Amino acid sequence: MSAAPAAEPKFVQASPFGVDLVPGKDYFYCACGLSKNQPFCDGSHKGTGISPIKFKVDEAKKYWLCGCKQTGAAPFCDGTHNKEKGLKKYNEFLLKKNGELQAQLADAAKAKPSRAIVNEFSIVGLSLGVVVGAFIASKYFRN
């Protein structure tokens, strides 16, 4: 019997988490993206096939832990969020959030028809924001 394949990590944010860490302490980095305690594990990975990454640091300072969950240097940020792979995940994240917001606005419009015009303008503005954001990200943040 073979193990089920690991799930794809959930995109959390398009920038690293800046955290002050203490030398010698065990830390558990959330590799699945489901933790409510980002960038650290809270046990939400159970059943995903993705395990947290245990690590220590040698020096007390600010470290930059990956927020997009696509780094090749986990738990540390390697700039993938600014490269094609990271930008693709960010765009997918924005499109999903846009779809969720459109559905919420449509439900709200059904519940309160007098606000339908405002909701339509909100959807157009949000959609335009996603397109402009994707353009800016692809133009200015590629290495």
N, CA and C atoms as an extended XYZ file, in Angstrom:
429
Properties=species:S:1:pos:R:3:atomname:S:1:resname:S:1:resid:I:1 pbc="F F F"
N         0.848       -1.169        0.000 N   MET     1
C         0.000        0.000        0.000 CA  MET     1
C         0.897        1.238        0.000 C   MET     1
N         0.657        2.182       -0.948 N   SER     2
C         1.473        3.395       -1.003 CA  SER     2
C         0.758        4.541       -0.311 C   SER     2
N         1.546        5.470        0.184 N   ALA     3
C         0.986        6.634        0.877 CA  ALA     3
C         0.357        7.582       -0.141 C   ALA     3
N        -0.666        8.276        0.290 N   ALA     4
C        -1.305        9.266       -0.575 CA  ALA     4
C        -0.322       10.398       -0.834 C   ALA     4
N        -0.359       10.970       -2.048 N   PRO     5
C         0.560       12.069       -2.329 CA  PRO     5
C         0.254       13.283       -1.461 C   PRO     5
N         1.298       14.019       -1.147 N   ALA     6
C         1.133       15.214       -0.314 CA  ALA     6
C         0.340       16.267       -1.067 C   ALA     6
N        -0.455       16.998       -0.348 N   ALA     7
C        -1.218       18.094       -0.926 CA  ALA     7
C        -0.278       19.236       -1.296 C   ALA     7
N        -0.742       20.092       -2.161 N   GLU     8
C         0.005       21.302       -2.524 CA  GLU     8
C        -0.105       22.281       -1.359 C   GLU     8
N         0.991       22.918       -0.945 N   PRO     9
C         0.892       23.891        0.147 CA  PRO     9
C        -0.016       25.063       -0.243 C   PRO     9
N        -0.736       25.588        0.712 N   LYS    10
C        -1.618       26.735        0.483 CA  LYS    10
C        -0.773       28.010        0.477 C   LYS    10
N        -0.976       28.841       -0.533 N   PHE    11
C        -0.314       30.139       -0.619 CA  PHE    11
C        -0.819       30.995        0.543 C   PHE    11
N         0.076       31.649        1.259 N   VAL    12
C        -0.317       32.472        2.403 CA  VAL    12
C        -0.178       33.954        2.083 C   VAL    12
N         1.006       34.357        1.617 N   GLN    13
C         1.219       35.764        1.268 CA  GLN    13
C         2.399       35.876        0.310 C   GLN    13
N         2.449       37.004       -0.393 N   ALA    14
C         3.473       37.209       -1.417 CA  ALA    14
C         4.715       37.917       -0.887 C   ALA    14
N         5.011       37.691        0.364 N   SER    15
C         6.213       38.257        0.965 CA  SER    15
C         6.591       37.384        2.158 C   SER    15
N         7.839       37.475        2.585 N   PRO    16
C         8.255       36.660        3.735 CA  PRO    16
C         7.751       37.249        5.055 C   PRO    16
N         7.771       36.412        6.070 N   PHE    17
C         7.460       36.838        7.440 CA  PHE    17
C         8.776       37.220        8.101 C   PHE    17
N         8.887       38.425        8.610 N   GLY    18
C        10.062       38.842        9.366 CA  GLY    18
C         9.836       38.518       10.830 C   GLY    18
N        10.642       37.615       11.371 N   VAL    19
C        10.466       37.191       12.768 CA  VAL    19
C        11.801       37.227       13.504 C   VAL    19
N        11.742       37.662       14.747 N   ASP    20
C        12.921       37.642       15.612 CA  ASP    20
C        12.980       36.276       16.282 C   ASP    20
N        14.094       35.579       16.087 N   LEU    21
C        14.238       34.229       16.628 CA  LEU    21
C        15.383       34.169       17.633 C   LEU    21
N        15.250       33.207       18.544 N   VAL    22
C        16.207       33.001       19.629 CA  VAL    22
C        17.097       31.802       19.286 C   VAL    22
N        18.406       31.925       19.473 N   PRO    23
C        19.293       30.804       19.164 CA  PRO    23
C        19.049       29.602       20.073 C   PRO    23
N        19.189       28.413       19.485 N   GLY    24
C        19.088       27.166       20.234 CA  GLY    24
C        17.674       26.657       20.468 C   GLY    24
N        16.669       27.441       20.232 N   LYS    25
C        15.276       27.030       20.450 CA  LYS    25
C        14.768       26.266       19.223 C   LYS    25
N        13.947       25.230       19.460 N   ASP    26
C        13.318       24.507       18.363 CA  ASP    26
C        12.126       25.298       17.846 C   ASP    26
N        12.078       25.501       16.533 N   TYR    27
C        10.949       26.146       15.874 CA  TYR    27
C        10.361       25.166       14.874 C   TYR    27
N         9.078       25.278       14.619 N   PHE    28
C         8.398       24.434       13.651 CA  PHE    28
C         7.698       25.330       12.632 C   PHE    28
N         8.271       25.384       11.445 N   TYR    29
C         7.758       26.207       10.352 CA  TYR    29
C         6.574       25.506        9.688 C   TYR    29
N         5.495       26.237        9.463 N   CYS    30
C         4.323       25.700        8.769 CA  CYS    30
C         4.645       25.576        7.286 C   CYS    30
N         4.705       24.356        6.784 N   ALA    31
C         4.993       24.121        5.369 CA  ALA    31
C         3.722       23.940        4.547 C   ALA    31
N         2.583       23.719        5.208 N   CYS    32
C         1.332       23.455        4.488 CA  CYS    32
C         0.547       24.721        4.168 C   CYS    32
N         0.766       25.783        4.936 N   GLY    33
C         0.048       27.035        4.718 CA  GLY    33
C        -1.299       27.121        5.410 C   GLY    33
N        -1.648       26.142        6.220 N   LEU    34
C        -2.960       26.116        6.865 CA  LEU    34
C        -2.964       26.670        8.279 C   LEU    34
N        -1.809       26.828        8.883 N   SER    35
C        -1.716       27.288       10.269 CA  SER    35
C        -2.324       28.675       10.444 C   SER    35
N        -2.994       28.874       11.541 N   LYS    36
C        -3.527       30.196       11.903 CA  LYS    36
C        -2.451       31.004       12.632 C   LYS    36
N        -1.295       30.386       12.872 N   ASN    37
C        -0.189       31.002       13.609 CA  ASN    37
C         1.027       31.188       12.684 C   ASN    37
N         0.789       31.636       11.451 N   GLN    38
C         1.867       31.773       10.466 CA  GLN    38
C         2.991       32.654       10.995 C   GLN    38
N         4.219       32.290       10.717 N   PRO    39
C         4.682       31.227        9.843 CA  PRO    39
C         4.937       29.908       10.571 C   PRO    39
N         4.441       29.813       11.786 N   PHE    40
C         4.720       28.635       12.598 CA  PHE    40
C         3.557       27.649       12.591 C   PHE    40
N         3.876       26.397       12.830 N   CYS    41
C         2.904       25.309       12.802 CA  CYS    41
C         1.966       25.366       14.009 C   CYS    41
N         0.680       25.090       13.764 N   ASP    42
C        -0.281       24.944       14.858 CA  ASP    42
C        -0.978       23.579       14.807 C   ASP    42
N        -0.450       22.671       13.964 N   GLY    43
C        -1.016       21.325       13.862 CA  GLY    43
C        -2.068       21.178       12.772 C   GLY    43
N        -2.359       22.229       12.040 N   SER    44
C        -3.400       22.183       11.002 CA  SER    44
C        -3.042       21.281        9.826 C   SER    44
N        -1.775       20.880        9.713 N   HIS    45
C        -1.326       20.049        8.596 CA  HIS    45
C        -1.809       18.608        8.679 C   HIS    45
N        -2.318       18.182        9.807 N   LYS    46
C        -2.685       16.773        9.988 CA  LYS    46
C        -3.620       16.304        8.877 C   LYS    46
N        -3.232       15.207        8.231 N   GLY    47
C        -4.014       14.637        7.148 CA  GLY    47
C        -3.676       15.179        5.767 C   GLY    47
N        -2.771       16.155        5.681 N   THR    48
C        -2.436       16.742        4.378 CA  THR    48
C        -1.275       16.022        3.691 C   THR    48
N        -0.482       15.295        4.448 N   GLY    49
C         0.719       14.695        3.880 CA  GLY    49
C         1.898       15.651        3.889 C   GLY    49
N         1.699       16.846        4.448 N   ILE    50
C         2.765       17.842        4.549 CA  ILE    50
C         3.120       18.001        6.019 C   ILE    50
N         4.392       17.921        6.320 N   SER    51
C         4.851       18.031        7.706 CA  SER    51
C         5.534       19.369        7.939 C   SER    51
N         5.474       19.870        9.176 N   PRO    52
C         6.195       21.106        9.491 CA  PRO    52
C         7.701       20.859        9.422 C   PRO    52
N         8.448       21.931        9.309 N   ILE    53
C         9.903       21.838        9.244 CA  ILE    53
C        10.473       22.330       10.565 C   ILE    53
N        11.152       21.415       11.259 N   LYS    54
C        11.795       21.757       12.527 CA  LYS    54
C        13.147       22.379       12.222 C   LYS    54
N        13.433       23.509       12.888 N   PHE    55
C        14.718       24.171       12.673 CA  PHE    55
C        15.129       24.958       13.904 C   PHE    55
N        16.424       25.291       13.955 N   LYS    56
C        17.025       26.141       14.992 CA  LYS    56
C        17.868       27.188       14.290 C   LYS    56
N        18.131       28.256       14.997 N   VAL    57
C        19.048       29.280       14.470 CA  VAL    57
C        20.208       29.434       15.447 C   VAL    57
N        21.326       29.943       14.942 N   ASP    58
C        22.537       30.094       15.752 CA  ASP    58
C        22.716       31.499       16.315 C   ASP    58
N        21.921       32.439       15.815 N   GLU    59
C        22.107       33.830       16.185 CA  GLU    59
C        20.752       34.490       16.441 C   GLU    59
N        20.697       35.355       17.459 N   ALA    60
C        19.471       36.106       17.751 CA  ALA    60
C        19.405       37.292       16.793 C   ALA    60
N        18.454       37.237       15.870 N   LYS    61
C        18.260       38.329       14.912 CA  LYS    61
C        16.936       38.114       14.190 C   LYS    61
N        16.605       39.029       13.286 N   LYS    62
C        15.396       38.893       12.476 CA  LYS    62
C        15.714       37.965       11.303 C   LYS    62
N        14.836       36.992       11.113 N   TYR    63
C        14.944       36.059        9.996 CA  TYR    63
C        13.719       36.235        9.114 C   TYR    63
N        13.875       35.908        7.848 N   TRP    64
C        12.794       36.045        6.881 CA  TRP    64
C        12.343       34.654        6.463 C   TRP    64
N        11.167       34.259        6.990 N   LEU    65
C        10.621       32.936        6.703 CA  LEU    65
C         9.623       33.033        5.553 C   LEU    65
N         9.641       32.036        4.700 N   CYS    66
C         8.839       32.034        3.474 CA  CYS    66
C         7.347       32.179        3.770 C   CYS    66
N         6.694       33.077        3.041 N   GLY    67
C         5.250       33.277        3.168 CA  GLY    67
C         4.466       32.669        2.022 C   GLY    67
N         5.117       32.455        0.860 N   CYS    68
C         4.397       31.909       -0.298 CA  CYS    68
C         4.384       30.384       -0.296 C   CYS    68
N         5.194       29.777        0.535 N   LYS    69
C         5.306       28.317        0.679 CA  LYS    69
C         5.864       27.637       -0.566 C   LYS    69
N         6.616       28.389       -1.390 N   GLN    70
C         7.201       27.853       -2.613 CA  GLN    70
C         8.727       27.877       -2.599 C   GLN    70
N         9.335       28.335       -1.508 N   THR    71
C        10.783       28.469       -1.430 CA  THR    71
C        11.510       27.139       -1.633 C   THR    71
N        12.710       27.243       -2.138 N   GLY    72
C        13.563       26.073       -2.250 CA  GLY    72
C        14.522       25.966       -1.073 C   GLY    72
N        14.392       26.889       -0.110 N   ALA    73
C        15.292       26.941        1.040 CA  ALA    73
C        14.503       26.934        2.349 C   ALA    73
N        13.420       26.194        2.397 N   ALA    74
C        12.528       26.196        3.567 CA  ALA    74
C        13.314       25.936        4.851 C   ALA    74
N        13.009       26.700        5.875 N   PRO    75
C        11.887       27.606        6.051 CA  PRO    75
C        12.161       29.039        5.595 C   PRO    75
N        13.369       29.279        5.089 N   PHE    76
C        13.780       30.648        4.791 CA  PHE    76
C        13.357       31.079        3.386 C   PHE    76
N        13.077       32.355        3.249 N   CYS    77
C        12.687       32.925        1.961 CA  CYS    77
C        13.887       32.934        1.029 C   CYS    77
N        13.667       32.508       -0.217 N   ASP    78
C        14.727       32.582       -1.229 CA  ASP    78
C        14.326       33.490       -2.397 C   ASP    78
N        13.244       34.244       -2.227 N   GLY    79
C        12.812       35.176       -3.264 CA  GLY    79
C        11.896       34.575       -4.317 C   GLY    79
N        11.474       33.327       -4.127 N   THR    80
C        10.607       32.680       -5.103 CA  THR    80
C         9.324       33.466       -5.339 C   THR    80
N         8.856       34.184       -4.320 N   HIS    81
C         7.618       34.963       -4.480 CA  HIS    81
C         7.752       36.036       -5.550 C   HIS    81
N         8.972       36.407       -5.925 N   ASN    82
C         9.219       37.401       -6.969 CA  ASN    82
C         9.544       36.774       -8.316 C   ASN    82
N         9.529       35.461       -8.380 N   LYS    83
C         9.851       34.759       -9.617 CA  LYS    83
C         8.582       34.134      -10.192 C   LYS    83
N         8.677       33.582      -11.377 N   GLU    84
C         7.494       33.080      -12.087 CA  GLU    84
C         6.644       32.135      -11.244 C   GLU    84
N         7.263       31.182      -10.583 N   LYS    85
C         6.510       30.207       -9.789 CA  LYS    85
C         5.724       30.901       -8.676 C   LYS    85
N         6.362       31.812       -7.965 N   GLY    86
C         5.696       32.525       -6.881 CA  GLY    86
C         4.615       33.467       -7.392 C   GLY    86
N         4.887       34.163       -8.502 N   LEU    87
C         3.899       35.081       -9.075 CA  LEU    87
C         2.675       34.321       -9.570 C   LEU    87
N         2.900       33.141      -10.124 N   LYS    88
C         1.772       32.319      -10.586 CA  LYS    88
C         0.882       31.944       -9.397 C   LYS    88
N         1.485       31.516       -8.298 N   LYS    89
C         0.717       31.151       -7.100 CA  LYS    89
C        -0.012       32.370       -6.545 C   LYS    89
N         0.624       33.530       -6.575 N   TYR    90
C         0.001       34.757       -6.082 CA  TYR    90
C        -1.206       35.124       -6.937 C   TYR    90
N        -1.059       35.026       -8.263 N   ASN    91
C        -2.183       35.316       -9.148 CA  ASN    91
C        -3.329       34.337       -8.929 C   ASN    91
N        -3.025       33.058       -8.747 N   GLU    92
C        -4.071       32.069       -8.463 CA  GLU    92
C        -4.794       32.424       -7.162 C   GLU    92
N        -4.029       32.825       -6.163 N   PHE    93
C        -4.586       33.227       -4.871 CA  PHE    93
C        -5.527       34.422       -5.046 C   PHE    93
N        -5.086       35.444       -5.793 N   LEU    94
C        -5.913       36.631       -6.012 CA  LEU    94
C        -7.191       36.290       -6.773 C   LEU    94
N        -7.075       35.450       -7.789 N   LEU    95
C        -8.263       35.073       -8.557 CA  LEU    95
C        -9.264       34.300       -7.699 C   LEU    95
N        -8.754       33.429       -6.848 N   LYS    96
C        -9.641       32.674       -5.955 CA  LYS    96
C       -10.342       33.626       -4.993 C   LYS    96
N        -9.588       34.539       -4.391 N   LYS    97
C       -10.184       35.504       -3.462 CA  LYS    97
C       -11.203       36.391       -4.177 C   LYS    97
N       -10.902       36.782       -5.424 N   ASN    98
C       -11.824       37.591       -6.204 CA  ASN    98
C       -13.134       36.828       -6.431 C   ASN    98
N       -13.030       35.553       -6.780 N   GLY    99
C       -14.224       34.733       -6.978 CA  GLY    99
C       -15.043       34.607       -5.707 C   GLY    99
N       -14.350       34.430       -4.572 N   GLU   100
C       -15.058       34.332       -3.290 CA  GLU   100
C       -15.782       35.638       -2.970 C   GLU   100
N       -15.116       36.766       -3.211 N   LEU   101
C       -15.742       38.067       -2.949 CA  LEU   101
C       -16.919       38.315       -3.884 C   LEU   101
N       -16.792       37.927       -5.148 N   GLN   102
C       -17.895       38.097       -6.088 CA  GLN   102
C       -19.110       37.294       -5.646 C   GLN   102
N       -18.880       36.074       -5.165 N   ALA   103
C       -19.980       35.237       -4.687 CA  ALA   103
C       -20.646       35.870       -3.461 C   ALA   103
N       -19.838       36.400       -2.546 N   GLN   104
C       -20.394       37.061       -1.362 CA  GLN   104
C       -21.200       38.292       -1.748 C   GLN   104
N       -20.688       39.070       -2.696 N   LEU   105
C       -21.404       40.267       -3.133 CA  LEU   105
C       -22.707       39.900       -3.845 C   LEU   105
N       -22.682       38.849       -4.643 N   ALA   106
C       -23.898       38.406       -5.323 CA  ALA   106
C       -24.940       37.957       -4.307 C   ALA   106
N       -24.505       37.241       -3.271 N   ASP   107
C       -25.429       36.820       -2.210 CA  ASP   107
C       -25.997       38.028       -1.487 C   ASP   107
N       -25.155       39.011       -1.226 N   ALA   108
C       -25.607       40.229       -0.544 CA  ALA   108
C       -26.606       40.994       -1.417 C   ALA   108
N       -26.367       41.018       -2.728 N   ALA   109
C       -27.271       41.720       -3.637 CA  ALA   109
C       -28.642       41.055       -3.654 C   ALA   109
N       -28.665       39.725       -3.557 N   LYS   110
C       -29.941       39.001       -3.514 CA  LYS   110
C       -30.679       39.314       -2.223 C   LYS   110
N       -29.940       39.442       -1.136 N   ALA   111
C       -30.553       39.706        0.164 CA  ALA   111
C       -31.029       41.146        0.276 C   ALA   111
N       -30.288       42.073       -0.344 N   LYS   112
C       -30.632       43.505       -0.273 CA  LYS   112
C       -30.529       44.096       -1.672 C   LYS   112
N       -31.568       43.952       -2.498 N   PRO   113
C       -31.510       44.415       -3.887 CA  PRO   113
C       -31.176       45.892       -4.031 C   PRO   113
N       -31.478       46.722       -3.060 N   SER   114
C       -31.192       48.155       -3.180 CA  SER   114
C       -29.699       48.433       -3.247 C   SER   114
N       -28.877       47.491       -2.835 N   ARG   115
C       -27.430       47.674       -2.855 CA  ARG   115
C       -26.798       47.017       -4.082 C   ARG   115
N       -27.583       46.519       -5.007 N   ALA   116
C       -27.048       45.786       -6.153 CA  ALA   116
C       -26.107       46.634       -6.990 C   ALA   116
N       -26.432       47.910       -7.205 N   ILE   117
C       -25.573       48.765       -8.029 CA  ILE   117
C       -24.219       48.958       -7.363 C   ILE   117
N       -24.203       49.211       -6.083 N   VAL   118
C       -22.942       49.368       -5.355 CA  VAL   118
C       -22.135       48.083       -5.456 C   VAL   118
N       -22.780       46.931       -5.314 N   ASN   119
C       -22.081       45.660       -5.396 CA  ASN   119
C       -21.488       45.435       -6.783 C   ASN   119
N       -22.202       45.818       -7.836 N   GLU   120
C       -21.662       45.651       -9.182 CA  GLU   120
C       -20.410       46.504       -9.369 C   GLU   120
N       -20.439       47.732       -8.866 N   PHE   121
C       -19.255       48.577       -8.953 CA  PHE   121
C       -18.109       47.986       -8.136 C   PHE   121
N       -18.393       47.382       -7.012 N   SER   122
C       -17.358       46.756       -6.180 CA  SER   122
C       -16.703       45.604       -6.917 C   SER   122
N       -17.490       44.790       -7.592 N   ILE   123
C       -16.958       43.649       -8.337 CA  ILE   123
C       -16.074       44.136       -9.472 C   ILE   123
N       -16.525       45.133      -10.216 N   VAL   124
C       -15.731       45.682      -11.319 CA  VAL   124
C       -14.418       46.246      -10.780 C   VAL   124
N       -14.477       46.995       -9.691 N   GLY   125
C       -13.267       47.571       -9.107 CA  GLY   125
C       -12.308       46.512       -8.616 C   GLY   125
N       -12.823       45.481       -7.959 N   LEU   126
C       -11.974       44.412       -7.458 CA  LEU   126
C       -11.345       43.648       -8.612 C   LEU   126
N       -12.127       43.356       -9.652 N   SER   127
C       -11.597       42.641      -10.812 CA  SER   127
C       -10.508       43.452      -11.488 C   SER   127
N       -10.738       44.740      -11.640 N   LEU   128
C        -9.737       45.622      -12.228 CA  LEU   128
C        -8.478       45.635      -11.364 C   LEU   128
N        -8.651       45.646      -10.044 N   GLY   129
C        -7.515       45.630       -9.126 CA  GLY   129
C        -6.682       44.373       -9.265 C   GLY   129
N        -7.323       43.224       -9.463 N   VAL   130
C        -6.603       41.966       -9.646 CA  VAL   130
C        -5.793       42.009      -10.934 C   VAL   130
N        -6.399       42.503      -12.018 N   VAL   131
C        -5.702       42.564      -13.300 CA  VAL   131
C        -4.513       43.519      -13.214 C   VAL   131
N        -4.723       44.699      -12.646 N   VAL   132
C        -3.644       45.681      -12.520 CA  VAL   132
C        -2.545       45.139      -11.599 C   VAL   132
N        -2.933       44.515      -10.494 N   GLY   133
C        -1.946       43.941       -9.574 CA  GLY   133
C        -1.107       42.866      -10.239 C   GLY   133
N        -1.743       42.013      -11.035 N   ALA   134
C        -1.006       40.956      -11.736 CA  ALA   134
C        -0.038       41.567      -12.742 C   ALA   134
N        -0.485       42.629      -13.452 N   PHE   135
C         0.386       43.299      -14.414 CA  PHE   135
C         1.598       43.905      -13.719 C   PHE   135
N         1.360       44.610      -12.634 N   ILE   136
C         2.453       45.256      -11.903 CA  ILE   136
C         3.424       44.209      -11.375 C   ILE   136
N         2.879       43.141      -10.796 N   ALA   137
C         3.740       42.083      -10.260 CA  ALA   137
C         4.588       41.461      -11.362 C   ALA   137
N         3.991       41.199      -12.528 N   SER   138
C         4.750       40.552      -13.607 CA  SER   138
C         5.790       41.498      -14.212 C   SER   138
N         5.520       42.780      -14.200 N   LYS   139
C         6.429       43.755      -14.809 CA  LYS   139
C         7.588       44.133      -13.904 C   LYS   139
N         7.299       44.328      -12.608 N   TYR   140
C         8.300       44.914      -11.712 CA  TYR   140
C         8.957       43.956      -10.730 C   TYR   140
N         8.405       42.772      -10.536 N   PHE   141
C         8.948       41.918       -9.492 CA  PHE   141
C         9.646       40.677      -10.024 C   PHE   141
N         9.857       40.597      -11.288 N   ARG   142
C        10.623       39.459      -11.829 CA  ARG   142
C        12.097       39.774      -11.745 C   ARG   142
N        12.872       38.747      -11.457 N   ASN   143
C        14.338       38.938      -11.393 CA  ASN   143
C        14.948       38.701      -12.737 C   ASN   143
